[in-house]
C-alpha cells in the first residue's frame, strides 16, 4: 500500500511541476508581448491607445504598467 501511495504522490508532484512550467511559459510570453508593445509605443511606432488595446488594458492601466516597467509614453501633441 505504501508503494502505491508513493507512486500516486510522485505522479501528483510531476503533474504539479508540469502545470507550473506551463503557467510560467504563458506568463513569460505575456510579459514579453507587453514589453514589446511598450517599446513600440515609447518609440512612437504605435499610439498609446493602440498599444493598450493590443494588450487588453485600459489606457490608464497601460500607462501605469509602462511606467512601472521603465518605459515612457511619448508626449501627446
DRENBANU-385619 format. One record per atom (N, C-alpha, C): x, y, z negated; residue in one letter; residue number from 0; atom name. Coordinates in steps of 0.02 Angstrom, whole numbers. Atoms other than C-alpha are relative to their C-alpha. Last residue first. Example, Ala and Ser with C-alpha at 12.3 -4.5 7.8 and 13.67 -1.06 7.14 Angstrom:
(vodo (-42; -59; 3); "s"; 1; "N") (vodo (684; -53; -357); "s"; 1; "CA") (vodo (-39; 55; -37); "s"; 1; "C") (vodo (45; -59; 0); "a"; 0; "N") (vodo (615; -225; -390); "a"; 0; "CA") (vodo (45; 60; 0); "a"; 0; "C") 
This chain:
(vodo (3; -68; -27); "x"; 76; "N") (vodo (27; 3333; 1455); "x"; 76; "CA") (vodo (-71; 21; 9); "x"; 76; "C") (vodo (51; -7; -52); "x"; 75; "N") (vodo (41; 3182; 1342); "x"; 75; "CA") (vodo (-4; 73; 21); "x"; 75; "C") (vodo (47; -55; 11); "x"; 74; "N") (vodo (204; 3166; 1251); "x"; 74; "CA") (vodo (-49; 4; 58); "x"; 74; "C") (vodo (-19; -64; -30); "x"; 73; "N") (vodo (284; 2997; 1281); "x"; 73; "CA") (vodo (-53; 53; -14); "x"; 73; "C") (vodo (46; -15; -55); "x"; 72; "N") (vodo (234; 2863; 1156); "x"; 72; "CA") (vodo (22; 67; 29); "x"; 72; "C") (vodo (35; -64; 2); "x"; 71; "N") (vodo (385; 2816; 1053); "x"; 71; "CA") (vodo (-45; 6; 60); "x"; 71; "C") (vodo (11; -31; -65); "x"; 70; "N") (vodo (455; 2643; 1014); "x"; 70; "CA") (vodo (-37; 66; -9); "x"; 70; "C") (vodo (-57; -42; -18); "x"; 69; "N") (vodo (531; 2580; 852); "x"; 69; "CA") (vodo (-6; 33; 68); "x"; 69; "C") (vodo (-49; 41; -36); "x"; 68; "N") (vodo (416; 2430; 823); "x"; 68; "CA") (vodo (59; 42; 24); "x"; 68; "C") (vodo (-29; 48; 48); "x"; 67; "N") (vodo (320; 2526; 689); "x"; 67; "CA") (vodo (54; -43; 32); "x"; 67; "C") (vodo (-43; -37; 46); "x"; 66; "N") (vodo (295; 2668; 813); "x"; 66; "CA") (vodo (34; -47; -49); "x"; 66; "C") (vodo (-59; -21; -37); "x"; 65; "N") (vodo (228; 2552; 947); "x"; 65; "CA") (vodo (50; 34; -47); "x"; 65; "C") (vodo (-41; 60; -10); "x"; 64; "N") (vodo (110; 2469; 822); "x"; 64; "CA") (vodo (64; 18; 38); "x"; 64; "C") (vodo (-30; 18; 64); "x"; 63; "N") (vodo (43; 2639; 767); "x"; 63; "CA") (vodo (48; -60; 7); "x"; 63; "C") (vodo (-50; -51; 16); "x"; 62; "N") (vodo (16; 2695; 947); "x"; 62; "CA") (vodo (35; -16; -66); "x"; 62; "C") (vodo (-55; 9; -46); "x"; 61; "N") (vodo (-72; 2531; 988); "x"; 61; "CA") (vodo (57; 49; -16); "x"; 61; "C") (vodo (-38; 58; 24); "x"; 60; "N") (vodo (-182; 2543; 835); "x"; 60; "CA") (vodo (62; -13; 42); "x"; 60; "C") (vodo (-32; -17; 64); "x"; 59; "N") (vodo (-233; 2719; 886); "x"; 59; "CA") (vodo (41; -57; -29); "x"; 59; "C") (vodo (-57; -44; -14); "x"; 58; "N") (vodo (-262; 2669; 1068); "x"; 58; "CA") (vodo (35; 19; -65); "x"; 58; "C") (vodo (24; -68; -9); "x"; 57; "N") (vodo (-370; 2522; 1016); "x"; 57; "CA") (vodo (62; 44; 11); "x"; 57; "C") (vodo (0; -42; 60); "x"; 56; "N") (vodo (-288; 2356; 1045); "x"; 56; "CA") (vodo (-35; 65; 15); "x"; 56; "C") (vodo (64; 4; 35); "x"; 55; "N") (vodo (-310; 2215; 1171); "x"; 55; "CA") (vodo (0; 36; -68); "x"; 55; "C") (vodo (-14; 40; 60); "x"; 54; "N") (vodo (-127; 2202; 1225); "x"; 54; "CA") (vodo (-62; -2; -46); "x"; 54; "C") (vodo (-36; 62; -17); "x"; 53; "N") (vodo (-162; 2257; 1403); "x"; 53; "CA") (vodo (14; -45; -59); "x"; 53; "C") (vodo (49; 47; -28); "x"; 52; "N") (vodo (-293; 2383; 1345); "x"; 52; "CA") (vodo (34; -67; 16); "x"; 52; "C") (vodo (43; 23; 55); "x"; 51; "N") (vodo (-168; 2471; 1234); "x"; 51; "CA") (vodo (-50; -52; 25); "x"; 51; "C") (vodo (-39; 44; 43); "x"; 50; "N") (vodo (-43; 2480; 1377); "x"; 50; "CA") (vodo (-42; -29; -56); "x"; 50; "C") (vodo (-7; 63; -38); "x"; 49; "N") (vodo (-174; 2551; 1495); "x"; 49; "CA") (vodo (38; -51; -42); "x"; 49; "C") (vodo (66; 32; -1); "x"; 48; "N") (vodo (-222; 2685; 1369); "x"; 48; "CA") (vodo (3; -67; 35); "x"; 48; "C") (vodo (14; 31; 64); "x"; 47; "N") (vodo (-38; 2726; 1339); "x"; 47; "CA") (vodo (-67; -37; -3); "x"; 47; "C") (vodo (34; -48; 44); "x"; 46; "N") (vodo (-11; 2757; 1525); "x"; 46; "CA") (vodo (-15; -36; -66); "x"; 46; "C") (vodo (71; 11; 14); "x"; 45; "N") (vodo (111; 2635; 1602); "x"; 45; "CA") (vodo (-26; 56; -43); "x"; 45; "C") (vodo (23; 42; -56); "x"; 44; "N") (vodo (278; 2671; 1687); "x"; 44; "CA") (vodo (-74; -16; -8); "x"; 44; "C") (vodo (46; -37; -43); "x"; 43; "N") (vodo (315; 2817; 1571); "x"; 43; "CA") (vodo (-26; -40; 59); "x"; 43; "C") (vodo (-35; -22; -60); "x"; 42; "N") (vodo (470; 2736; 1495); "x"; 42; "CA") (vodo (-44; 38; 49); "x"; 42; "C") (vodo (-52; -48; 19); "x"; 41; "N") (vodo (387; 2728; 1325); "x"; 41; "CA") (vodo (36; 29; 60); "x"; 41; "C") (vodo (34; -63; 18); "x"; 40; "N") (vodo (234; 2646; 1403); "x"; 40; "CA") (vodo (52; 53; -19); "x"; 40; "C") (vodo (27; -29; -61); "x"; 39; "N") (vodo (338; 2514; 1491); "x"; 39; "CA") (vodo (-35; 66; -14); "x"; 39; "C") (vodo (-56; -27; -39); "x"; 38; "N") (vodo (439; 2481; 1333); "x"; 38; "CA") (vodo (-25; 34; 64); "x"; 38; "C") (vodo (-24; -61; 34); "x"; 37; "N") (vodo (282; 2462; 1228); "x"; 37; "CA") (vodo (56; 33; 41); "x"; 37; "C") (vodo (48; -53; -14); "x"; 36; "N") (vodo (213; 2340; 1358); "x"; 36; "CA") (vodo (21; 65; -34); "x"; 36; "C") (vodo (-8; -18; -70); "x"; 35; "N") (vodo (371; 2234; 1348); "x"; 35; "CA") (vodo (-47; 57; 19); "x"; 35; "C") (vodo (-62; -39; -7); "x"; 34; "N") (vodo (368; 2238; 1159); "x"; 34; "CA") (vodo (11; 22; 72); "x"; 34; "C") (vodo (10; -67; 28); "x"; 33; "N") (vodo (186; 2183; 1158); "x"; 33; "CA") (vodo (62; 43; 9); "x"; 33; "C") (vodo (44; -37; -47); "x"; 32; "N") (vodo (221; 2038; 1276); "x"; 32; "CA") (vodo (-11; 71; -25); "x"; 32; "C") (vodo (-41; -18; -58); "x"; 31; "N") (vodo (368; 1982; 1169); "x"; 31; "CA") (vodo (-41; 40; 50); "x"; 31; "C") (vodo (-43; -55; 21); "x"; 30; "N") (vodo (258; 1986; 1013); "x"; 30; "CA") (vodo (43; 24; 58); "x"; 30; "C") (vodo (42; -60; 8); "x"; 29; "N") (vodo (125; 1882; 1100); "x"; 29; "CA") (vodo (43; 60; -20); "x"; 29; "C") (vodo (20; -22; -67); "x"; 28; "N") (vodo (254; 1755; 1159); "x"; 28; "CA") (vodo (-41; 64; -4); "x"; 28; "C") (vodo (-59; -28; -33); "x"; 27; "N") (vodo (330; 1744; 986); "x"; 27; "CA") (vodo (-15; 26; 70); "x"; 27; "C") (vodo (-12; -65; 30); "x"; 26; "N") (vodo (160; 1719; 907); "x"; 26; "CA") (vodo (60; 35; 32); "x"; 26; "C") (vodo (53; -46; -21); "x"; 25; "N") (vodo (119; 1580; 1029); "x"; 25; "CA") (vodo (10; 70; -28); "x"; 25; "C") (vodo (-10; -14; -72); "x"; 24; "N") (vodo (286; 1494; 1002); "x"; 24; "CA") (vodo (-51; 51; 24); "x"; 24; "C") (vodo (-58; -44; -6); "x"; 23; "N") (vodo (269; 1507; 814); "x"; 23; "CA") (vodo (14; 20; 72); "x"; 23; "C") (vodo (22; -66; 22); "x"; 22; "N") (vodo (94; 1433; 821); "x"; 22; "CA") (vodo (57; 50; 5); "x"; 22; "C") (vodo (44; -27; -51); "x"; 21; "N") (vodo (158; 1287; 924); "x"; 21; "CA") (vodo (-24; 70; -18); "x"; 21; "C") (vodo (-42; -18; -58); "x"; 20; "N") (vodo (303; 1257; 804); "x"; 20; "CA") (vodo (-43; 32; 54); "x"; 20; "C") (vodo (-38; -59; 18); "x"; 19; "N") (vodo (188; 1262; 654); "x"; 19; "CA") (vodo (43; 24; 58); "x"; 19; "C") (vodo (47; -56; -2); "x"; 18; "N") (vodo (69; 1139; 736); "x"; 18; "CA") (vodo (35; 65; -16); "x"; 18; "C") (vodo (16; -13; -70); "x"; 17; "N") (vodo (214; 1021; 771); "x"; 17; "CA") (vodo (-48; 59; 7); "x"; 17; "C") (vodo (-58; -31; -31); "x"; 16; "N") (vodo (276; 1034; 592); "x"; 16; "CA") (vodo (-15; 19; 72); "x"; 16; "C") (vodo (-4; -69; 26); "x"; 15; "N") (vodo (103; 999; 524); "x"; 15; "CA") (vodo (59; 38; 30); "x"; 15; "C") (vodo (53; -38; -34); "x"; 14; "N") (vodo (87; 847; 637); "x"; 14; "CA") (vodo (1; 72; -22); "x"; 14; "C") (vodo (-20; -11; -70); "x"; 13; "N") (vodo (256; 784; 576); "x"; 13; "CA") (vodo (-52; 40; 38); "x"; 13; "C") (vodo (-54; -50; 0); "x"; 12; "N") (vodo (205; 808; 394); "x"; 12; "CA") (vodo (22; 16; 71); "x"; 12; "C") (vodo (30; -65; 15); "x"; 11; "N") (vodo (43; 716; 422); "x"; 11; "CA") (vodo (51; 56; 0); "x"; 11; "C") (vodo (37; -20; -59); "x"; 10; "N") (vodo (133; 571; 505); "x"; 10; "CA") (vodo (-31; 69; -10); "x"; 10; "C") (vodo (-50; -21; -49); "x"; 9; "N") (vodo (256; 563; 360); "x"; 9; "CA") (vodo (-34; 24; 64); "x"; 9; "C") (vodo (-28; -64; 22); "x"; 8; "N") (vodo (111; 557; 236); "x"; 8; "CA") (vodo (50; 28; 50); "x"; 8; "C") (vodo (54; -48; -11); "x"; 7; "N") (vodo (24; 417; 331); "x"; 7; "CA") (vodo (25; 71; -18); "x"; 7; "C") (vodo (5; -10; -73); "x"; 6; "N") (vodo (187; 319; 338); "x"; 6; "CA") (vodo (-52; 53; 16); "x"; 6; "C") (vodo (-59; -38; -22); "x"; 5; "N") (vodo (214; 346; 151); "x"; 5; "CA") (vodo (-2; 13; 74); "x"; 5; "C") (vodo (9; -69; 22); "x"; 4; "N") (vodo (35; 291; 113); "x"; 4; "CA") (vodo (59; 43; 23); "x"; 4; "C") (vodo (53; -29; -41); "x"; 3; "N") (vodo (54; 134; 218); "x"; 3; "CA") (vodo (-10; 74; -18); "x"; 3; "C") (vodo (-29; -12; -67); "x"; 2; "N") (vodo (220; 97; 134); "x"; 2; "CA") (vodo (-52; 33; 45); "x"; 2; "C") (vodo (-43; -58; 4); "x"; 1; "N") (vodo (142; 121; -39); "x"; 1; "CA") (vodo (30; 17; 68); "x"; 1; "C") (vodo (41; -60; 0); "x"; 0; "N") (vodo (0; 0; 0); "x"; 0; "CA") (vodo (43; 63; 0); "x"; 0; "C") 
